Amino acid sequence: MTGPREMFEARDGEQKLENDPALMPADGGIVFIGRITSPWTTRETCPKNMRTARATGQPAVLTIDAPFRPGLQGLERASHVIILSWLHHAPRTLIVQKPRHAAEAKGVFSLRSPARPNPVGLHVARLVGLDIGTGRLDLDAIDALDGTPVIDIKPYFASTDAIADATVEGRDER
């Protein structure tokens, strides 16, 4: 991987890890099962969350590689899917970050930033169409760059995945 991680500028109050997790011995093997096709090619144009992505009206496509396509069987019953992606352009060494909108720096695990030791993205998207033969999932939107690798897909269950009273102190949303 050359270059892409420089997309993130350094800000006051941020801290980096001494060792880049990308260079550490792996604890487990991650296999990419497909890729996202989206209209977003730069960090500046990519929506910061799924709400913003939906507001653009720009759909996305997730294509699953041939060996993994049988795993899509039954997914057509789901209205929404959870997509776990590998945010391959994100730096992995930032452990304390200062978001543009925040007064203070915060630990990476209290943020939704893509910059983290293991840059796993979490996206909940409406499943608009599914073609198991071609491995194509049509999505209402996505907040990920074009070409982002996919780690996993799971059906979204409103009965167990939605927590109506969940909060984050200091945020004005539920």
Long-range contacts (C-beta under 8 A, 24 or more apart in sequence): 1-88, 4-88, 4-89, 5-89, 5-90, 5-91, 5-92, 7-43, 7-89, 7-90, 8-43, 8-90, 8-91, 8-94, 8-115, 11-97, 11-98, 11-100, 11-105, 12-98, 12-105, 13-96, 13-98, 13-104, 13-105, 14-94, 14-96, 14-97, 14-98, 14-105, 15-94, 15-95, 15-96, 15-105, 16-93, 16-94, 16-95, 17-92, 17-93, 17-94, 17-95, 17-117, 19-93, 20-92, 20-93, 21-92, 21-93, 21-117, 21-118, 22-92, 30-86, 30-151, 31-151, 32-65, 32-86, 32-149, 32-150, 32-151, 33-64, 33-65, 33-68, 33-71, 33-150, 33-151, 33-152, 33-153, 34-62, 34-63, 34-64, 34-65, 34-68, 34-135, 34-149, 34-150, 35-62, 35-63, 35-147, 35-148, 35-149, 35-150, 36-60, 36-61, 36-62, 36-83, 36-85, 36-142, 36-144, 36-145, 36-146, 36-147, 36-148, 36-149, 36-150, 37-61, 37-62, 37-63, 37-146, 37-147, 38-142, 38-144, 38-145, 38-146, 38-148, 39-146, 40-142, 40-143, 40-144, 40-145, 40-146, 41-145, 41-146, 42-145, 43-89, 43-145, 46-143, 46-144, 46-145, 47-141, 47-143, 48-143, 49-112, 49-143, 50-123, 50-124, 50-125, 50-141, 50-142, 50-143, 52-143, 53-141, 53-142, 53-143, 54-140, 54-141, 56-141, 57-141, 58-141, 59-128, 59-138, 59-139, 59-140, 59-141, 60-125, 60-138, 60-139, 60-140, 60-141, 60-142, 60-144, 61-136, 61-137, 61-138, 61-139, 62-136, 62-137, 62-139, 62-142, 62-150, 62-153, 63-134, 63-135, 63-136, 63-137, 64-135, 64-136, 64-137, 64-150, 64-153, 65-135, 66-135, 68-135, 69-132, 69-133, 69-135, 70-132, 72-130, 72-132, 72-135, 72-137, 72-153, 73-132, 75-127, 75-130, 75-137, 75-153, 75-155, 76-127, 76-130, 76-132, 77-155, 78-127, 78-155, 78-156, 79-126, 79-127, 79-156, 80-124, 80-125, 80-126, 80-127, 80-155, 80-156, 81-124, 81-125, 81-127, 81-137, 81-139, 81-153, 81-154, 81-155, 81-156, 82-122, 82-123, 82-124, 82-153, 82-154, 82-155, 82-156, 82-161, 83-121, 83-122, 83-123, 83-124, 83-125, 83-139, 83-142, 83-150, 83-152, 83-153, 84-120, 84-121, 84-122, 84-150, 84-151, 84-152, 84-153, 84-154, 85-120, 85-121, 85-123, 85-144, 85-148, 85-149, 85-150, 85-151, 86-119, 86-120, 86-121, 86-148, 86-149, 86-150, 86-151, 87-114, 87-119, 87-120, 87-121, 87-144, 87-148, 88-119, 88-148, 88-149, 89-114, 89-145, 90-114, 90-115, 90-116, 90-119, 91-115, 92-116, 92-117, 92-118, 92-119, 93-117, 120-151, 121-148, 124-156, 124-161
